[in-house]
Amino acid sequence: MTPTRPRPVERAQEAQQQTARGPGGVLALTALATAIALMDYNAPMLTLHGMTRDFHTRLKGTPLGLAALLLVAGSLADGYGRRLAFLIGTAAMSLTTGLGALATSTLTFTLGRVALCAACALITTSSLGLIAHAYLAGHVRIRALGIWGALFSAGTATGPLIAGGFAEVDWRLGYVVFAAASLLVVAAAARVLGESKGSRGGRPDLPGALALGAALTALLSALTLGRNGWLRAPVASRRLQPDGPDRENRVPAGYFWVTSVQ
């Protein structure tokens, strides 16, 4: 007698049973975490004034963490576990945002923002995988992804407004709120989410992922530096050297950099 394979409906029901609260809890947590990530990512748009006052700098290059990890984060989540990737990303978002709120130097704040962007990449890609695993393909999944997308857009739009409102008191306050909200999501996700992995099996190509991340980082660095002149040596070498005519002292710091305001 030939064993029968489980039908798609049965697989979807099994996936739903792997979560403590059902697919609704998965959608709520992933959409909320994504919204917080986008709020946090866009917060500096209206907090630059206070940051410039405290650090006496303008920041560049903070999206490098997002560029380096975004294309490979999905494969990492599928290979090692989407729940694990989501928890790591959300916990890292809380930690890096908190460090940014407590930062006393430009270097510390910039390092935190680069790491935050990497955490956002993990959250975004693992969220989509968790939703796809929890909802059966069809109009139900489309509706869930639509809700997730709406929260994605809402986070992008409201993040600067929320951070700007808190900045009327202290620009660091908004980051403290985002860090606390992320921590609450981590605690809830640890209880609600079930683990899932990609159907292909195996492990992702870590050396390839690192090589791709380094290449994307170098590309984004050169594109950002190119605004100051494509034929200048720093663009070709992806390093910064002091300038004379523009009276700005640029300090190299790996693949991120800061510009001192005179």
N, C-alpha and C positions, 0 to 999 in steps of 0.2 A: 504494500500500500504506500503510495507516494505521499509524503507529508505536504500539507498545504501551507503556503506562505500567508502570513497575516495580511489582511486587507488594509488599505490606507486608513479607513475609519478606525480599525482596531489599533493601528499604530498611533493614530492621533489620540485615542482614548488612553493608551498606555503612557504617552508623553504627558498628558494632562494629569495622570495619577502620580507622576514623578514630582509634581510640585505640591507643596503643602496646602496652598490655597487655590489651586486651579489657575487657568490661563489669565484670568482677570488680575490676579496678584502679580503675575509676571509682567503684564502690560503696564500696570500702574507703576511698578518699581522701575522698570527700564525707561519708561517715558519720563518719569520724574527725575531720574538720575541724568538722563540726556539733557533735559531742560536746565538742570543746575549746572551741568558742564558747559553748556552754551552761555548761560548767564555769567559764569565765572570767566570764561574765555574772552567775552566781549566787555567785561567790566572796566578794563583800563581806559576805554574810550571816554568816559566821563570822570575818571579819577586821576588823569594825567597831571592836572594842576597841582593837587596835593602831593603826588608822588615826586614831581619835579621840585617842589619846595623842600621836601625832606631829603631827596637823594641828589638834587642839583644835576640831574641827568635826563636825557631822553633815551628811551629804550628802543632797541631794534633787535630783530632776529629771534624773538621769543617763539614764533610759530615753528621753529625748527623741529621741536619734538613731535609736533603733529605731522609734519612732512615726512619725518624719518620713519614713523611707525604706522601711519594710516593704511598704507597699501598691504602691509604684512600682518596687521593686528588680527584681521579676520582669520587668516590661516593659523595663527598662533592659538586663537580661541577655539577653532575647530579641532586642532590637534591635541591641546592640553585640557580643554574643557571650557565651555562658555561661561558657566557659573563662576569658575575659578578666575577667569579673565575679568569678568564683571566685578567681582569682589575686589580683586587686586587694583583694577582701575579706579573704582569708587573710593577705596581706602587711600590710594595714592593721591586722588584729587583732594580729599580732606586734609591729608598731611601737607601736601605742597601748598595748598591755599592757606593753611594755617601758618606755615613757614613764611609765606609771602606777607601775611599780615603782621608778623613779628620781625620782619627783616629790618636791619639797621644799615644795610649797605646795598648798593646797586647790584653787586655781584651776587649776593644772596638772593635778592628778589628775582633777578633774571634767571638764575639757576632754577628757582622754584617755578617760574612761569614756563620754562622749557620742559621741565618734568610734568607740569600740569597738562601741557599740550599732548604729551605722550599718553597720559592717563585718559584724556578725552578721547583719543583714538581707540584705546581699549574699550572704553565704555560704549562708544557709538557702534563699533562693529560687533561686539559681543551682545549688545542689546538686540540688534537685528537677528542674530542667530537664535537667541532665546525666544524671541517672538515667533520666528518661523518654526521652531520646534514645538512650541506650545499650541499653535493654531493650525488647523487643517487647511491645506491649500484651497483657495476659493474666496468667496466674498467675505467670509469671516476673517481670514487673514488680511485681506485687502483693507477691511475696515480697521483692524488693529494697527496696521502699518500707517493708515491715514491718521489715526489718533496720535501715534508716535511722531509722525511728521509734523503734526500741528503743534505738539509740545516742543519739538525741535525749533520750529520757527518762533514760537512764543518765547523760548529762552533767549534766542538771538536778539529779539526785539526788546525784551524787558530787562535783560541783564544790565545794560548801561544805565537805564532809568533807575533801577533799584540801587545799583552801586552809587550813582550820582546823588540819589536821595540821602543815603547814609553818609556820603562824602561831605554833606553840609555840616555834619557833626565831626566826623573824622574819616578820611578815605580808607583807613584800615578796617573800619567797622563792617563794611559790606563784605569783605573777605572773611571776617570772622563768622558772619552769618552763613555764608556759602560753605565754609568748612564744617560748621555744626550741622547744617542740613545734609551734607554728604555723609557725615558720620551716622546720622539717623537712618539713612538709606542703607548703609552697610549693615547695620544691626538688623534691619527688617529683611534685607535680601538673604542674609545668612540663614534665616528661618523659613523663608518662603520659596526660594528658587531651588529647583532640582537641576542636577548636572546633566549636560548633554554634550555630545561631540559630533564632529562631521562623520558622514557615512562612508567616506573613502578609507578611513583608517590610516594607520601610520603616523609618523611625526612630521611636523613641518621642517623645511630646510632652513635650519638656523644660520649656517654660514651664508646662504643666499640672502636670507632676510637681513642680516647685518650688512652685507655688501650693498643691497638695495637701499637700506636706510642711510648708509654713509654717502651713497651716490646722490640721493635726493637731498640730503643735508648740504652737500657741496653745491648742488645746482641752485637751491634756494638761496644759499649764501651769496653766490656769484650774482644771481638776479637782483638781490637786494642791494649789494654793493655797486651794481652797475648803474644805479641811479646817480652815482657820483662821478661817472665816467667809465665807459666800457673798456677803454684802452689803458686804464691805469693798472699798475702792477698788482694792487690788492685784489682786483677782480679776478685776475688770472690765477693768483696763488691762493685765493680765499683767505688771505691774512690782511690785517690792517697795520698801517704804519702812520706815524704822526704826520699831520698836514701843517703847512705853514700859512698859505694865503687865507684860508677860511677860518683861522683862529680856533679850530676844534681839535682837541687832543683825543684821538680814538685809541682805546686800550684793547688789545686783542685778548680774548677770553675763550679759546677753543673755537667753536662754531657760532658763538653768540658774541655780541659786542654791545658796548655802551658808548654814548657820545656826550662828553662833558659840555655843559653850557657855560659859556664865559659871560 
